Amino acid sequence: NEDAEKIVKKALNILGEDYSKHIKEAFENNWIDVYPTLNKRSGGYCASSYLAHPYVFLNFDNRYDEVSTIAHELGHAMHYYYAQNFNTYQDYGYSIFVAEVASQVNEILLSYYMYDNAKTHEERLFILDELIKRFKSSVVRQSMFAEFERDIHNMDQQGTILTKELLNETYYKLNKKYYGDDIIVDDEIKYEWSRIPHFYYDFYVYQYSTGYISALKIASDIYNQKEGALDNYLAFLKLGCTKDPVASLKVAGVDLTNEETFNAAFKEFDNTLNKFMQEYNEGSE
């Protein structure tokens, strides 16, 4: 879709000439498989192997969500691209702990671009709502998932029998804890744990939360033209696994050992929520 391509290119221009050059290359040199086809996996994903350019697979259907998916998967692709081209085979594979940072940076920058270029009250509300929902799903919900996994594994290691009733009750209580008294928590939510695929393999959902908090700091710094922010981010993309994940993020200007990093993320969420309420109230007048 030509419109989606133009939007993504313009939104990511802020990441500099070299980054934009490779984004253009991705669109023009068949790095991207765009539309649904027979036996193709659903959703969007990125695959890579050393010394080959990354491959992005989409199931594009002309919705804004899919434009965001393009930006997201190109974030993965560019992380792979820089890590491969600046490291040996032994060192290019970055940790899963940082795997969702580059993808989320691109999505956030796309949202900032769309908000700045929105022409109507409804468009601005839509983009602000997207930012709010993404924070909730990436930071709050994934933290709840991680706590559920931690708790049930601890129970198992202590000899507790994991019945479906216990799993249902544990998950339900966490929903009440995380969403508070202002949200109606339906009884049926207690069954949701059973359909979350991540619970059936490696423990890593927490990294969606830390990844989004890191991406929010990086994207905000780049958007606000903080001195050195873009150069630091590009240096981070080139590290591969030559540094441990926490040290890698410090190169990008994110210190996950500092509580203030997390406080700043929640402050940014508050600012977005306040913008939404202001925009909503102005539209109601």
Long-range contacts (C-beta under 8 A, 24 or more apart in sequence): 1-34, 1-60, 1-62, 4-60, 4-62, 4-66, 4-67, 4-70, 5-70, 7-67, 7-110, 7-113, 7-114, 8-67, 8-70, 8-71, 8-74, 8-110, 10-113, 11-71, 11-106, 11-109, 11-110, 11-112, 11-113, 11-114, 12-71, 12-74, 12-106, 12-109, 12-110, 14-109, 14-113, 14-222, 14-223, 14-230, 15-109, 15-222, 15-230, 15-233, 15-234, 16-230, 16-234, 18-234, 19-78, 19-234, 22-78, 22-81, 23-74, 23-78, 25-53, 26-53, 26-54, 26-56, 26-74, 26-77, 29-53, 31-55, 31-56, 31-77, 32-56, 32-57, 32-58, 32-70, 33-57, 33-58, 34-58, 34-60, 35-59, 35-60, 36-60, 36-61, 43-69, 44-69, 44-70, 44-72, 44-73, 45-73, 46-73, 46-76, 46-77, 46-80, 48-77, 48-80, 48-84, 50-84, 50-89, 50-92, 51-84, 53-81, 54-78, 54-80, 54-81, 64-126, 64-130, 67-110, 68-107, 68-110, 68-111, 68-130, 71-106, 71-107, 71-109, 71-110, 72-103, 72-104, 72-106, 72-107, 73-103, 74-106, 75-102, 75-103, 75-104, 75-105, 75-106, 75-107, 76-102, 76-103, 78-102, 78-237, 79-103, 79-237, 82-234, 82-237, 82-238, 83-237, 83-238, 83-239, 83-240, 84-240, 85-238, 86-238, 86-239, 86-240, 87-238, 87-239, 87-240, 87-241, 87-242, 91-240, 91-241, 91-242, 92-240, 92-241, 93-240, 93-241, 94-239, 94-240, 94-241, 94-245, 94-248, 95-241, 95-244, 95-245, 95-248, 96-204, 96-207, 97-207, 97-210, 97-211, 97-245, 97-246, 98-207, 98-211, 98-214, 98-236, 98-245, 98-248, 98-249, 99-207, 99-211, 100-207, 100-208, 100-211, 100-212, 100-215, 101-211, 101-214, 101-215, 101-218, 101-236, 101-249, 101-252, 102-215, 102-237, 103-215, 104-138, 104-211, 104-212, 104-214, 104-215, 104-216, 104-219, 105-215, 105-218, 105-219, 105-222, 105-233, 107-134, 107-215, 108-134, 108-215, 108-216, 108-219, 108-220, 109-219, 109-222, 109-223, 112-219, 112-223, 121-279, 121-282, 121-283, 122-283, 124-279, 125-276, 125-279, 125-280, 125-283, 128-272, 128-275, 128-276, 128-279, 129-276, 131-272, 132-269, 132-272, 132-273, 132-276, 134-212, 135-212, 135-216, 135-269, 135-272, 138-208, 138-209, 138-211, 138-212, 139-208, 139-209, 139-212, 139-213, 139-265, 139-269, 140-178, 141-178, 142-205, 142-206, 142-208, 142-209, 143-178, 143-206, 143-209, 144-174, 144-175, 144-177, 144-178, 145-196, 145-198, 145-199, 145-205, 146-203, 146-205, 146-206, 146-209, 147-174, 148-174, 148-193, 148-199, 149-199, 149-203, 149-205, 150-203, 153-203, 167-193, 167-194, 168-193, 210-256, 212-265, 213-254, 213-256, 213-261, 213-262, 213-265, 214-249, 214-252, 214-254, 214-256, 214-261, 216-265, 216-268, 217-253, 217-254, 217-261, 217-264, 217-265, 218-252, 218-253, 218-254, 220-268, 221-253, 226-253, 228-253, 229-253
